[in-house]
C-alpha cells in the first residue's frame, strides 16, 4: 500500500494506485492526493457535470473539469497583475 501526505485532507493516507489521467496534473494528483480525497472529488465532479449539464464529449466541458480538478486540490492560482 502506497501512502501520501494528502494535500486536501492534510493527513498521511493511502494513495491512488495509478495516475488518474496522463500529464503533469495527473502526476501531481498521484503524488499528493489520497484515495479518500479522490473519491470525494469524483462525487463533486458528478455534481458539476449534472449542475452545468456538461457534455463530456465537448472539449470545453473537459477543460472546465480539468480546471475545477486543479482548483479543488491545489487552490486557485494567484493572478499576476501587470504593472
N, C-alpha and C positions, 0 to 999 in steps of 0.2 A: 504494500500500500504506500503510495507516494503522498507525502504531506507538503502543504504550502502554508505560508503566512498569508491568509486571505485578506486582501486589501479592502474588501467590502465589509466583512464581519469582524475584522481585527482579531482573528484567532488563528491558531495553528490547526488546520483541519485537513481532511483527506482531499487531495487534488483530483482534477479531471484525469481520465485515463488516456485521453488523446486531445490534440488541439481541436477546438470546436469548428474551426474553419482555417483555411490557409492564410498566410500573410503575417505581417508584424502584429496586428491586433490579436489574431488567433494565438500567436506565440506568447504575447503578454498575458492574455487571459489564462492560457495553460499554466504559466509560471506563477501567477499571482491570485487566481480565483479558485475557491473551493467548490466541490460538488454541490454543497448546500446552497451557496450563493448563486451558482449557475442555475440550479433548479428554480430558485426564486426568480431569477431573471427570465427564465422561459415562461413562467406564469405571467409576469408583467408584459413580456413580448406578446403573448396571446391577447392580452387586454388591448394593447396598442393596435394590433392587427384588426381586431374587431371594432374598436372605437373609431379608428380612422378608415375602416373598410379598405385596408391595404390589399392591393392585388400584387402578390409576391412575384408574379411573372414580369412586372414592370421594374425597370432598373431604379427609378426614383423611389419606389417603395423599399427596395432592398438597401439603397443608400441611406434612407431615413432610418431604417432599423440598425444599420451599422453605426450611424452617428449616435443613436439612442443607446446602443450597447456600450459604446465607449464612454458616454456621459454617465451611464448608470454605475459603471465600475470605477471610473477614473476621474469623474467630475468634468465639468465644462471647462475647456481650455480658456485661459485668460486671453481676452482680445487685446492686442497691442495697438496703442494709438500711434498715429503718425504725427510727428511734431513738425 
